[in-house]
Amino acid sequence: MTVEIEQRIYELVRRYDGVYLFKQKTLTPQIDIDSDLNFEREEAAALMDEFFGEFSVDRGGFVIETYYPDEPSLAQILNPFNKREVPVVPDFTLGMLIESAKAGRWLYE
């Protein structure tokens, strides 16, 4: 059952990850949706909407902004007096989708 869930999640992610002319990326639970797959916020949000529906996972407190915080405006970036705090973005891995699918609810904050 676990292997089946894992494979179904990989298939779902591949539908969003585009087409490769030569070789598909090898997907593992450690793959990060943002940093490894380079998904934009909109792509990740669409993926997660489909994930919650297809796997009957309760969204709980899931919000895409946790993993894709708003970018600072150009005025904020150019203001020399504005202290820029780099937001700490938590991991957003395929393993998190796999574990949440098994549990039937989003397990992360």
N, C-alpha and C positions, 0 to 999 in steps of 0.2 A: 504493500500500500504506500509506504513512504517513497519508494523508488518511483512508483507511478505518479504521485503528486509532484515529485521533483521534475520528472520528465515533462509533465503537463505544463508546469510553470516555465520550464526552459522553452517549450514550444510557443507559449504565449509571448515570452520576451522576444523570441526570434521574429515574431510577426511585427514587432515594433522596432527591431534593431536594423531594419533595412536589408538590402541584398548585397551579398559579397560575390565578386566575380570569381575569386579563387577558392578561398577557404573560410568557412564560418569560424567565428570565435568559439573556443571551447568554453562552455558555461559551467561554472562551479558555484557552490553556495557562497564563496568568498567574493565573487564578482560584485563590485559596487555599481549601482545603476547610474549614478552621477559621474563618478570619476573614471570608471573603467569603460562603461558603455557610452558615456558622453551624451546621455539623454538630456534634452531641454526640459524645462519645467512642464510645458504643455504635453510633451510626449510621455513623461513620467506620470502625469496626472491621468491621462487617458489609459495608460497601462494599468494603473492602480484601480481606476473605475471598473475596468474589465475584470481585473483580478478579484475584486470584492464580489462582483456578480457571479463570475464563473465558478469560483470556489466556495461560494456562500460564506464568506468571511465577514464578520461584524466589524465595521470600520472603527468602532470605539472612538478614540480621540485622534485618529489619523487626520493630519492636515499636510498637504504637500509643501506648505511654506516651512515646515520643520526641516525639510531636507533641501529645499530650494528657497532660501530667504531672499527678500527683495533686494535688488541691486541698488546701491546708492545712486542718487541723481548726479548729473554732471556738475551741478552747482556745489553739491556736497564734496565731490571729489576735488574740485578746483579750489575750494575754500582752504587757504593755508592755516586758518585758525580752528578748523573743524578737526577734532581728534577722530581719527578713523579707527574704530574697533573692528577688527576682523571677526565676523561672526563664526562661531564654532558650529560647524555643521556635522551632525552625527552620521555615522555610517548608514548606508541605505542599500543593503545587500540582498542578493537573491536568497540567501539563507534566511533572512527575515521573512520573506514571502513564504518560503517553504514551511518554516516553523509556525507562522500564523495560519497557513492553510490547514496544517495538522490540528491546530488548536481550535479553529473555527472563529477566531477573533484576532484583531490586530494586537500584537503583544508588546508593542514598543511605543514610547512617548516621543 
